[in-house]
Amino acid sequence: MKNRIKELRKAKKLSQEELANSCDVSRQTINAIENEKYDPSLNLAFELARKLDTRVDELFLKE
């Protein structure tokens, strides 16, 4: 599943560490999600969308 996390995170000038801390996960988790090696839980997906000021369906895209 494609995602726009890296793009939106950089637009907000957030590091992976900052986003991870605000979502209460590790930086490695954010890295794995950005590199499409890990699909987040539904709760984490909604939290990421909230922190990045977008909707879940705009954050994760069908291939």
Predicted model as a PDB file, atoms N, CA, C, CB and O in Angstrom, pLDDT in the B-factor column:
MODEL        1                                                                  
ATOM      1  N   MET A   1       0.839  -1.171   0.000  1.00 79.00           N  
ATOM      2  CA  MET A   1       0.000   0.000   0.000  1.00 79.00           C  
ATOM      3  C   MET A   1       0.893   1.247   0.000  1.00 79.00           C  
ATOM      4  CB  MET A   1      -0.959  -0.009   1.219  1.00 79.00           C  
ATOM      5  O   MET A   1       1.759   1.402   0.861  1.00 79.00           O  
ATOM      6  N   LYS A   2       0.675   2.105  -0.949  1.00 92.00           N  
ATOM      7  CA  LYS A   2       1.441   3.347  -1.035  1.00 92.00           C  
ATOM      8  C   LYS A   2       0.975   4.320   0.041  1.00 92.00           C  
ATOM      9  CB  LYS A   2       1.301   3.984  -2.436  1.00 92.00           C  
ATOM     10  O   LYS A   2      -0.181   4.293   0.463  1.00 92.00           O  
ATOM     11  N   ASN A   3       1.890   5.177   0.478  1.00 96.00           N  
ATOM     12  CA  ASN A   3       1.486   6.199   1.432  1.00 96.00           C  
ATOM     13  C   ASN A   3       2.232   7.503   1.148  1.00 96.00           C  
ATOM     14  CB  ASN A   3       1.747   5.726   2.880  1.00 96.00           C  
ATOM     15  O   ASN A   3       3.246   7.524   0.450  1.00 96.00           O  
ATOM     16  N   ARG A   4       1.707   8.572   1.703  1.00 96.00           N  
ATOM     17  CA  ARG A   4       2.270   9.912   1.498  1.00 96.00           C  
ATOM     18  C   ARG A   4       2.867  10.459   2.790  1.00 96.00           C  
ATOM     19  CB  ARG A   4       1.194  10.872   0.970  1.00 96.00           C  
ATOM     20  O   ARG A   4       3.015  11.673   2.933  1.00 96.00           O  
ATOM     21  N   ILE A   5       3.205   9.598   3.715  1.00 97.00           N  
ATOM     22  CA  ILE A   5       3.675  10.051   5.020  1.00 97.00           C  
ATOM     23  C   ILE A   5       4.949  10.881   4.899  1.00 97.00           C  
ATOM     24  CB  ILE A   5       3.916   8.859   5.936  1.00 97.00           C  
ATOM     25  O   ILE A   5       5.029  11.971   5.465  1.00 97.00           O  
ATOM     26  N   LYS A   6       5.928  10.390   4.181  1.00 97.00           N  
ATOM     27  CA  LYS A   6       7.198  11.115   4.063  1.00 97.00           C  
ATOM     28  C   LYS A   6       6.972  12.493   3.443  1.00 97.00           C  
ATOM     29  CB  LYS A   6       8.209  10.307   3.215  1.00 97.00           C  
ATOM     30  O   LYS A   6       7.491  13.493   3.940  1.00 97.00           O  
ATOM     31  N   GLU A   7       6.213  12.544   2.380  1.00 97.00           N  
ATOM     32  CA  GLU A   7       5.911  13.811   1.693  1.00 97.00           C  
ATOM     33  C   GLU A   7       5.240  14.815   2.641  1.00 97.00           C  
ATOM     34  CB  GLU A   7       4.999  13.552   0.471  1.00 97.00           C  
ATOM     35  O   GLU A   7       5.652  15.972   2.722  1.00 97.00           O  
ATOM     36  N   LEU A   8       4.216  14.364   3.347  1.00 98.00           N  
ATOM     37  CA  LEU A   8       3.484  15.261   4.239  1.00 98.00           C  
ATOM     38  C   LEU A   8       4.300  15.618   5.482  1.00 98.00           C  
ATOM     39  CB  LEU A   8       2.164  14.623   4.654  1.00 98.00           C  
ATOM     40  O   LEU A   8       4.209  16.737   5.987  1.00 98.00           O  
ATOM     41  N   ARG A   9       5.090  14.673   5.968  1.00 98.00           N  
ATOM     42  CA  ARG A   9       5.957  14.932   7.131  1.00 98.00           C  
ATOM     43  C   ARG A   9       6.976  16.004   6.800  1.00 98.00           C  
ATOM     44  CB  ARG A   9       6.675  13.642   7.583  1.00 98.00           C  
ATOM     45  O   ARG A   9       7.206  16.920   7.590  1.00 98.00           O  
ATOM     46  N   LYS A  10       7.591  15.887   5.619  1.00 98.00           N  
ATOM     47  CA  LYS A  10       8.590  16.876   5.215  1.00 98.00           C  
ATOM     48  C   LYS A  10       7.962  18.247   4.974  1.00 98.00           C  
ATOM     49  CB  LYS A  10       9.314  16.408   3.957  1.00 98.00           C  
ATOM     50  O   LYS A  10       8.578  19.271   5.268  1.00 98.00           O  
ATOM     51  N   ALA A  11       6.756  18.271   4.447  1.00 97.00           N  
ATOM     52  CA  ALA A  11       6.057  19.544   4.223  1.00 97.00           C  
ATOM     53  C   ALA A  11       5.809  20.265   5.544  1.00 97.00           C  
ATOM     54  CB  ALA A  11       4.719  19.307   3.491  1.00 97.00           C  
ATOM     55  O   ALA A  11       5.786  21.495   5.589  1.00 97.00           O  
ATOM     56  N   LYS A  12       5.625  19.501   6.618  1.00 97.00           N  
ATOM     57  CA  LYS A  12       5.413  20.089   7.951  1.00 97.00           C  
ATOM     58  C   LYS A  12       6.730  20.291   8.689  1.00 97.00           C  
ATOM     59  CB  LYS A  12       4.486  19.198   8.786  1.00 97.00           C  
ATOM     60  O   LYS A  12       6.746  20.725   9.841  1.00 97.00           O  
ATOM     61  N   LYS A  13       7.849  19.971   8.009  1.00 98.00           N  
ATOM     62  CA  LYS A  13       9.183  20.114   8.590  1.00 98.00           C  
ATOM     63  C   LYS A  13       9.355  19.315   9.889  1.00 98.00           C  
ATOM     64  CB  LYS A  13       9.469  21.579   8.854  1.00 98.00           C  
ATOM     65  O   LYS A  13       9.932  19.786  10.869  1.00 98.00           O  
ATOM     66  N   LEU A  14       8.835  18.099   9.851  1.00 98.00           N  
ATOM     67  CA  LEU A  14       8.971  17.191  10.988  1.00 98.00           C  
ATOM     68  C   LEU A  14       9.988  16.105  10.657  1.00 98.00           C  
ATOM     69  CB  LEU A  14       7.603  16.561  11.361  1.00 98.00           C  
ATOM     70  O   LEU A  14      10.027  15.605   9.533  1.00 98.00           O  
ATOM     71  N   SER A  15      10.802  15.748  11.627  1.00 98.00           N  
ATOM     72  CA  SER A  15      11.693  14.605  11.450  1.00 98.00           C  
ATOM     73  C   SER A  15      10.901  13.329  11.739  1.00 98.00           C  
ATOM     74  CB  SER A  15      12.951  14.713  12.383  1.00 98.00           C  
ATOM     75  O   SER A  15       9.806  13.379  12.298  1.00 98.00           O  
ATOM     76  N   GLN A  16      11.465  12.196  11.353  1.00 98.00           N  
ATOM     77  CA  GLN A  16      10.823  10.923  11.689  1.00 98.00           C  
ATOM     78  C   GLN A  16      10.705  10.790  13.202  1.00 98.00           C  
ATOM     79  CB  GLN A  16      11.619   9.729  11.100  1.00 98.00           C  
ATOM     80  O   GLN A  16       9.699  10.300  13.714  1.00 98.00           O  
ATOM     81  N   GLU A  17      11.736  11.228  13.908  1.00 98.00           N  
ATOM     82  CA  GLU A  17      11.746  11.138  15.373  1.00 98.00           C  
ATOM     83  C   GLU A  17      10.625  11.975  15.985  1.00 98.00           C  
ATOM     84  CB  GLU A  17      13.103  11.595  15.928  1.00 98.00           C  
ATOM     85  O   GLU A  17       9.941  11.518  16.901  1.00 98.00           O  
ATOM     86  N   GLU A  18      10.436  13.188  15.489  1.00 98.00           N  
ATOM     87  CA  GLU A  18       9.386  14.062  16.012  1.00 98.00           C  
ATOM     88  C   GLU A  18       7.998  13.477  15.767  1.00 98.00           C  
ATOM     89  CB  GLU A  18       9.488  15.446  15.378  1.00 98.00           C  
ATOM     90  O   GLU A  18       7.146  13.487  16.655  1.00 98.00           O  
ATOM     91  N   LEU A  19       7.780  12.970  14.557  1.00 98.00           N  
ATOM     92  CA  LEU A  19       6.487  12.362  14.252  1.00 98.00           C  
ATOM     93  C   LEU A  19       6.270  11.115  15.108  1.00 98.00           C  
ATOM     94  CB  LEU A  19       6.394  12.007  12.753  1.00 98.00           C  
ATOM     95  O   LEU A  19       5.181  10.893  15.637  1.00 98.00           O  
ATOM     96  N   ALA A  20       7.308  10.316  15.234  1.00 98.00           N  
ATOM     97  CA  ALA A  20       7.217   9.098  16.048  1.00 98.00           C  
ATOM     98  C   ALA A  20       6.868   9.435  17.494  1.00 98.00           C  
ATOM     99  CB  ALA A  20       8.541   8.312  15.994  1.00 98.00           C  
ATOM    100  O   ALA A  20       5.980   8.817  18.080  1.00 98.00           O  
ATOM    101  N   ASN A  21       7.559  10.407  18.065  1.00 98.00           N  
ATOM    102  CA  ASN A  21       7.294  10.786  19.460  1.00 98.00           C  
ATOM    103  C   ASN A  21       5.861  11.280  19.632  1.00 98.00           C  
ATOM    104  CB  ASN A  21       8.282  11.871  19.919  1.00 98.00           C  
ATOM    105  O   ASN A  21       5.214  10.967  20.631  1.00 98.00           O  
ATOM    106  N   SER A  22       5.365  12.047  18.670  1.00 97.00           N  
ATOM    107  CA  SER A  22       4.006  12.582  18.800  1.00 97.00           C  
ATOM    108  C   SER A  22       2.947  11.488  18.651  1.00 97.00           C  
ATOM    109  CB  SER A  22       3.770  13.676  17.757  1.00 97.00           C  
ATOM    110  O   SER A  22       1.813  11.653  19.101  1.00 97.00           O  
ATOM    111  N   CYS A  23       3.317  10.376  18.023  1.00 98.00           N  
ATOM    112  CA  CYS A  23       2.388   9.249  17.847  1.00 98.00           C  
ATOM    113  C   CYS A  23       2.669   8.107  18.822  1.00 98.00           C  
ATOM    114  CB  CYS A  23       2.465   8.727  16.417  1.00 98.00           C  
ATOM    115  O   CYS A  23       1.996   7.077  18.792  1.00 98.00           O  
ATOM    116  N   ASP A  24       3.670   8.297  19.688  1.00 98.00           N  
ATOM    117  CA  ASP A  24       4.039   7.301  20.694  1.00 98.00           C  
ATOM    118  C   ASP A  24       4.476   5.970  20.078  1.00 98.00           C  
ATOM    119  CB  ASP A  24       2.874   7.067  21.630  1.00 98.00           C  
ATOM    120  O   ASP A  24       4.097   4.894  20.541  1.00 98.00           O  
ATOM    121  N   VAL A  25       5.287   6.077  19.019  1.00 98.00           N  
ATOM    122  CA  VAL A  25       5.904   4.893  18.401  1.00 98.00           C  
ATOM    123  C   VAL A  25       7.390   5.188  18.203  1.00 98.00           C  
ATOM    124  CB  VAL A  25       5.209   4.525  17.026  1.00 98.00           C  
ATOM    125  O   VAL A  25       7.838   6.303  18.467  1.00 98.00           O  
ATOM    126  N   SER A  26       8.149   4.210  17.745  1.00 98.00           N  
ATOM    127  CA  SER A  26       9.577   4.417  17.519  1.00 98.00           C  
ATOM    128  C   SER A  26       9.829   5.060  16.151  1.00 98.00           C  
ATOM    129  CB  SER A  26      10.333   3.083  17.627  1.00 98.00           C  
ATOM    130  O   SER A  26       8.991   5.000  15.252  1.00 98.00           O  
ATOM    131  N   ARG A  27      10.995   5.668  16.026  1.00 98.00           N  
ATOM    132  CA  ARG A  27      11.394   6.233  14.736  1.00 98.00           C  
ATOM    133  C   ARG A  27      11.474   5.132  13.686  1.00 98.00           C  
ATOM    134  CB  ARG A  27      12.751   6.966  14.854  1.00 98.00           C  
ATOM    135  O   ARG A  27      11.158   5.352  12.517  1.00 98.00           O  
ATOM    136  N   GLN A  28      11.896   3.950  14.110  1.00 98.00           N  
ATOM    137  CA  GLN A  28      12.003   2.819  13.185  1.00 98.00           C  
ATOM    138  C   GLN A  28      10.635   2.434  12.629  1.00 98.00           C  
ATOM    139  CB  GLN A  28      12.644   1.612  13.887  1.00 98.00           C  
ATOM    140  O   GLN A  28      10.533   2.008  11.479  1.00 98.00           O  
ATOM    141  N   THR A  29       9.597   2.579  13.424  1.00 98.00           N  
ATOM    142  CA  THR A  29       8.241   2.288  12.954  1.00 98.00           C  
ATOM    143  C   THR A  29       7.851   3.249  11.850  1.00 98.00           C  
ATOM    144  CB  THR A  29       7.232   2.368  14.109  1.00 98.00           C  
ATOM    145  O   THR A  29       7.310   2.833  10.826  1.00 98.00           O  
ATOM    146  N   ILE A  30       8.120   4.535  12.049  1.00 98.00           N  
ATOM    147  CA  ILE A  30       7.810   5.538  11.019  1.00 98.00           C  
ATOM    148  C   ILE A  30       8.609   5.242   9.756  1.00 98.00           C  
ATOM    149  CB  ILE A  30       8.117   6.975  11.531  1.00 98.00           C  
ATOM    150  O   ILE A  30       8.076   5.313   8.649  1.00 98.00           O  
ATOM    151  N   ASN A  31       9.883   4.911   9.923  1.00 98.00           N  
ATOM    152  CA  ASN A  31      10.728   4.589   8.777  1.00 98.00           C  
ATOM    153  C   ASN A  31      10.178   3.389   8.009  1.00 98.00           C  
ATOM    154  CB  ASN A  31      12.162   4.309   9.235  1.00 98.00           C  
ATOM    155  O   ASN A  31      10.112   3.414   6.780  1.00 98.00           O  
ATOM    156  N   ALA A  32       9.788   2.352   8.722  1.00 98.00           N  
ATOM    157  CA  ALA A  32       9.260   1.145   8.071  1.00 98.00           C  
ATOM    158  C   ALA A  32       7.955   1.443   7.332  1.00 98.00           C  
ATOM    159  CB  ALA A  32       9.032   0.030   9.112  1.00 98.00           C  
ATOM    160  O   ALA A  32       7.734   0.928   6.236  1.00 98.00           O  
ATOM    161  N   ILE A  33       7.095   2.267   7.919  1.00 97.00           N  
ATOM    162  CA  ILE A  33       5.840   2.632   7.253  1.00 97.00           C  
ATOM    163  C   ILE A  33       6.132   3.445   5.998  1.00 97.00           C  
ATOM    164  CB  ILE A  33       4.920   3.431   8.210  1.00 97.00           C  
ATOM    165  O   ILE A  33       5.568   3.178   4.936  1.00 97.00           O  
ATOM    166  N   GLU A  34       7.015   4.440   6.117  1.00 97.00           N  
ATOM    167  CA  GLU A  34       7.354   5.275   4.961  1.00 97.00           C  
ATOM    168  C   GLU A  34       7.935   4.451   3.814  1.00 97.00           C  
ATOM    169  CB  GLU A  34       8.346   6.360   5.369  1.00 97.00           C  
ATOM    170  O   GLU A  34       7.694   4.748   2.644  1.00 97.00           O  
ATOM    171  N   ASN A  35       8.697   3.420   4.152  1.00 96.00           N  
ATOM    172  CA  ASN A  35       9.328   2.572   3.136  1.00 96.00           C  
ATOM    173  C   ASN A  35       8.472   1.373   2.749  1.00 96.00           C  
ATOM    174  CB  ASN A  35      10.668   2.089   3.632  1.00 96.00           C  
ATOM    175  O   ASN A  35       8.937   0.449   2.081  1.00 96.00           O  
ATOM    176  N   GLU A  36       7.214   1.404   3.182  1.00 94.00           N  
ATOM    177  CA  GLU A  36       6.218   0.394   2.818  1.00 94.00           C  
ATOM    178  C   GLU A  36       6.626  -1.032   3.200  1.00 94.00           C  
ATOM    179  CB  GLU A  36       5.958   0.457   1.337  1.00 94.00           C  
ATOM    180  O   GLU A  36       6.327  -1.998   2.498  1.00 94.00           O  
ATOM    181  N   LYS A  37       7.322  -1.129   4.341  1.00 96.00           N  
ATOM    182  CA  LYS A  37       7.716  -2.436   4.858  1.00 96.00           C  
ATOM    183  C   LYS A  37       6.823  -2.853   6.026  1.00 96.00           C  
ATOM    184  CB  LYS A  37       9.186  -2.416   5.295  1.00 96.00           C  
ATOM    185  O   LYS A  37       6.938  -3.966   6.538  1.00 96.00           O  
ATOM    186  N   TYR A  38       5.933  -1.949   6.442  1.00 95.00           N  
ATOM    187  CA  TYR A  38       5.067  -2.209   7.589  1.00 95.00           C  
ATOM    188  C   TYR A  38       3.767  -1.440   7.404  1.00 95.00           C  
ATOM    189  CB  TYR A  38       5.765  -1.810   8.926  1.00 95.00           C  
ATOM    190  O   TYR A  38       3.782  -0.253   7.077  1.00 95.00           O  
ATOM    191  N   ASP A  39       2.644  -2.116   7.611  1.00 93.00           N  
ATOM    192  CA  ASP A  39       1.337  -1.457   7.568  1.00 93.00           C  
ATOM    193  C   ASP A  39       0.923  -1.142   8.999  1.00 93.00           C  
ATOM    194  CB  ASP A  39       0.261  -2.354   6.851  1.00 93.00           C  
ATOM    195  O   ASP A  39       0.873  -2.040   9.840  1.00 93.00           O  
ATOM    196  N   PRO A  40       0.625   0.122   9.285  1.00 96.00           N  
ATOM    197  CA  PRO A  40       0.270   0.493  10.653  1.00 96.00           C  
ATOM    198  C   PRO A  40      -1.108  -0.047  11.048  1.00 96.00           C  
ATOM    199  CB  PRO A  40       0.298   2.013  10.805  1.00 96.00           C  
ATOM    200  O   PRO A  40      -1.937  -0.375  10.200  1.00 96.00           O  
ATOM    201  N   SER A  41      -1.318  -0.127  12.336  1.00 96.00           N  
ATOM    202  CA  SER A  41      -2.643  -0.478  12.840  1.00 96.00           C  
ATOM    203  C   SER A  41      -3.612   0.627  12.452  1.00 96.00           C  
ATOM    204  CB  SER A  41      -2.627  -0.689  14.388  1.00 96.00           C  
ATOM    205  O   SER A  41      -3.195   1.723  12.080  1.00 96.00           O  
ATOM    206  N   LEU A  42      -4.879   0.345  12.536  1.00 96.00           N  
ATOM    207  CA  LEU A  42      -5.888   1.347  12.216  1.00 96.00           C  
ATOM    208  C   LEU A  42      -5.760   2.559  13.147  1.00 96.00           C  
ATOM    209  CB  LEU A  42      -7.301   0.738  12.317  1.00 96.00           C  
ATOM    210  O   LEU A  42      -5.865   3.702  12.701  1.00 96.00           O  
ATOM    211  N   ASN A  43      -5.535   2.305  14.429  1.00 97.00           N  
ATOM    212  CA  ASN A  43      -5.370   3.402  15.382  1.00 97.00           C  
ATOM    213  C   ASN A  43      -4.183   4.285  15.019  1.00 97.00           C  
ATOM    214  CB  ASN A  43      -5.195   2.855  16.794  1.00 97.00           C  
ATOM    215  O   ASN A  43      -4.287   5.511  15.057  1.00 97.00           O  
ATOM    216  N   LEU A  44      -3.053   3.668  14.666  1.00 98.00           N  
ATOM    217  CA  LEU A  44      -1.868   4.437  14.297  1.00 98.00           C  
ATOM    218  C   LEU A  44      -2.108   5.192  12.992  1.00 98.00           C  
ATOM    219  CB  LEU A  44      -0.642   3.514  14.164  1.00 98.00           C  
ATOM    220  O   LEU A  44      -1.660   6.330  12.853  1.00 98.00           O  
ATOM    221  N   ALA A  45      -2.795   4.591  12.047  1.00 97.00           N  
ATOM    222  CA  ALA A  45      -3.098   5.270  10.779  1.00 97.00           C  
ATOM    223  C   ALA A  45      -3.906   6.544  11.029  1.00 97.00           C  
ATOM    224  CB  ALA A  45      -3.874   4.324   9.828  1.00 97.00           C  
ATOM    225  O   ALA A  45      -3.628   7.587  10.437  1.00 97.00           O  
ATOM    226  N   PHE A  46      -4.901   6.456  11.906  1.00 98.00           N  
ATOM    227  CA  PHE A  46      -5.700   7.646  12.226  1.00 98.00           C  
ATOM    228  C   PHE A  46      -4.864   8.685  12.965  1.00 98.00           C  
ATOM    229  CB  PHE A  46      -6.924   7.261  13.073  1.00 98.00           C  
ATOM    230  O   PHE A  46      -5.020   9.883  12.732  1.00 98.00           O  
ATOM    231  N   GLU A  47      -3.986   8.242  13.843  1.00 98.00           N  
ATOM    232  CA  GLU A  47      -3.114   9.166  14.576  1.00 98.00           C  
ATOM    233  C   GLU A  47      -2.156   9.874  13.618  1.00 98.00           C  
ATOM    234  CB  GLU A  47      -2.318   8.413  15.668  1.00 98.00           C  
ATOM    235  O   GLU A  47      -1.953  11.084  13.727  1.00 98.00           O  
ATOM    236  N   LEU A  48      -1.570   9.134  12.687  1.00 98.00           N  
ATOM    237  CA  LEU A  48      -0.685   9.744  11.692  1.00 98.00           C  
ATOM    238  C   LEU A  48      -1.435  10.768  10.856  1.00 98.00           C  
ATOM    239  CB  LEU A  48      -0.073   8.670  10.783  1.00 98.00           C  
ATOM    240  O   LEU A  48      -0.933  11.866  10.615  1.00 98.00           O  
ATOM    241  N   ALA A  49      -2.626  10.417  10.419  1.00 97.00           N  
ATOM    242  CA  ALA A  49      -3.433  11.346   9.626  1.00 97.00           C  
ATOM    243  C   ALA A  49      -3.724  12.616  10.420  1.00 97.00           C  
ATOM    244  CB  ALA A  49      -4.752  10.678   9.187  1.00 97.00           C  
ATOM    245  O   ALA A  49      -3.645  13.721   9.882  1.00 97.00           O  
ATOM    246  N   ARG A  50      -4.057  12.460  11.686  1.00 98.00           N  
ATOM    247  CA  ARG A  50      -4.355  13.621  12.529  1.00 98.00           C  
ATOM    248  C   ARG A  50      -3.118  14.510  12.680  1.00 98.00           C  
ATOM    249  CB  ARG A  50      -4.857  13.166  13.916  1.00 98.00           C  
ATOM    250  O   ARG A  50      -3.216  15.731  12.554  1.00 98.00           O  
ATOM    251  N   LYS A  51      -1.972  13.915  12.946  1.00 98.00           N  
ATOM    252  CA  LYS A  51      -0.733  14.683  13.128  1.00 98.00           C  
ATOM    253  C   LYS A  51      -0.288  15.370  11.839  1.00 98.00           C  
ATOM    254  CB  LYS A  51       0.382  13.769  13.631  1.00 98.00           C  
ATOM    255  O   LYS A  51       0.362  16.415  11.876  1.00 98.00           O  
ATOM    256  N   LEU A  52      -0.645  14.776  10.696  1.00 98.00           N  
ATOM    257  CA  LEU A  52      -0.242  15.335   9.406  1.00 98.00           C  
ATOM    258  C   LEU A  52      -1.354  16.151   8.749  1.00 98.00           C  
ATOM    259  CB  LEU A  52       0.188  14.222   8.475  1.00 98.00           C  
ATOM    260  O   LEU A  52      -1.251  16.533   7.583  1.00 98.00           O  
ATOM    261  N   ASP A  53      -2.417  16.412   9.512  1.00 97.00           N  
ATOM    262  CA  ASP A  53      -3.536  17.245   9.040  1.00 97.00           C  
ATOM    263  C   ASP A  53      -4.126  16.768   7.724  1.00 97.00           C  
ATOM    264  CB  ASP A  53      -3.084  18.672   8.887  1.00 97.00           C  
ATOM    265  O   ASP A  53      -4.291  17.546   6.784  1.00 97.00           O  
ATOM    266  N   THR A  54      -4.436  15.493   7.670  1.00 97.00           N  
ATOM    267  CA  THR A  54      -5.050  14.923   6.477  1.00 97.00           C  
ATOM    268  C   THR A  54      -6.021  13.827   6.905  1.00 97.00           C  
ATOM    269  CB  THR A  54      -3.968  14.364   5.498  1.00 97.00           C  
ATOM    270  O   THR A  54      -6.209  13.579   8.096  1.00 97.00           O  
ATOM    271  N   ARG A  55      -6.630  13.181   5.926  1.00 96.00           N  
ATOM    272  CA  ARG A  55      -7.523  12.056   6.201  1.00 96.00           C  
ATOM    273  C   ARG A  55      -6.786  10.761   5.871  1.00 96.00           C  
ATOM    274  CB  ARG A  55      -8.852  12.171   5.378  1.00 96.00           C  
ATOM    275  O   ARG A  55      -5.865  10.744   5.054  1.00 96.00           O  
ATOM    276  N   VAL A  56      -7.202   9.695   6.514  1.00 96.00           N  
ATOM    277  CA  VAL A  56      -6.563   8.401   6.295  1.00 96.00           C  
ATOM    278  C   VAL A  56      -6.613   8.010   4.818  1.00 96.00           C  
ATOM    279  CB  VAL A  56      -7.236   7.322   7.153  1.00 96.00           C  
ATOM    280  O   VAL A  56      -5.633   7.492   4.282  1.00 96.00           O  
ATOM    281  N   ASP A  57      -7.749   8.253   4.158  1.00 94.00           N  
ATOM    282  CA  ASP A  57      -7.856   7.856   2.756  1.00 94.00           C  
ATOM    283  C   ASP A  57      -6.978   8.714   1.838  1.00 94.00           C  
ATOM    284  CB  ASP A  57      -9.306   7.941   2.306  1.00 94.00           C  
ATOM    285  O   ASP A  57      -6.721   8.330   0.697  1.00 94.00           O  
ATOM    286  N   GLU A  58      -6.519   9.864   2.322  1.00 95.00           N  
ATOM    287  CA  GLU A  58      -5.585  10.685   1.545  1.00 95.00           C  
ATOM    288  C   GLU A  58      -4.130  10.371   1.901  1.00 95.00           C  
ATOM    289  CB  GLU A  58      -5.869  12.174   1.779  1.00 95.00           C  
ATOM    290  O   GLU A  58      -3.211  10.702   1.152  1.00 95.00           O  
ATOM    291  N   LEU A  59      -3.940   9.734   3.042  1.00 95.00           N  
ATOM    292  CA  LEU A  59      -2.592   9.381   3.497  1.00 95.00           C  
ATOM    293  C   LEU A  59      -2.134   8.060   2.887  1.00 95.00           C  
ATOM    294  CB  LEU A  59      -2.551   9.294   5.028  1.00 95.00           C  
ATOM    295  O   LEU A  59      -0.968   7.904   2.524  1.00 95.00           O  
ATOM    296  N   PHE A  60      -3.063   7.113   2.779  1.00 92.00           N  
ATOM    297  CA  PHE A  60      -2.762   5.794   2.213  1.00 92.00           C  
ATOM    298  C   PHE A  60      -3.518   5.635   0.905  1.00 92.00           C  
ATOM    299  CB  PHE A  60      -3.134   4.652   3.208  1.00 92.00           C  
ATOM    300  O   PHE A  60      -4.734   5.818   0.853  1.00 92.00           O  
ATOM    301  N   LEU A  61      -2.789   5.293  -0.149  1.00 87.00           N  
ATOM    302  CA  LEU A  61      -3.376   5.234  -1.485  1.00 87.00           C  
ATOM    303  C   LEU A  61      -3.350   3.797  -2.014  1.00 87.00           C  
ATOM    304  CB  LEU A  61      -2.621   6.179  -2.450  1.00 87.00           C  
ATOM    305  O   LEU A  61      -2.422   3.034  -1.744  1.00 87.00           O  
ATOM    306  N   LYS A  62      -4.382   3.452  -2.766  1.00 80.00           N  
ATOM    307  CA  LYS A  62      -4.386   2.166  -3.459  1.00 80.00           C  
ATOM    308  C   LYS A  62      -3.356   2.216  -4.566  1.00 80.00           C  
ATOM    309  CB  LYS A  62      -5.794   1.827  -4.026  1.00 80.00           C  
ATOM    310  O   LYS A  62      -3.132   3.261  -5.177  1.00 80.00           O  
ATOM    311  N   GLU A  63      -2.732   1.080  -4.821  1.00 69.00           N  
ATOM    312  CA  GLU A  63      -1.709   1.031  -5.885  1.00 69.00           C  
ATOM    313  C   GLU A  63      -2.356   0.899  -7.234  1.00 69.00           C  
ATOM    314  CB  GLU A  63      -0.736  -0.131  -5.664  1.00 69.00           C  
ATOM    315  O   GLU A  63      -1.662   0.843  -8.249  1.00 69.00           O  
TER     316      GLU A  63                                                      
ENDMDL                                                                          
END                                                                             
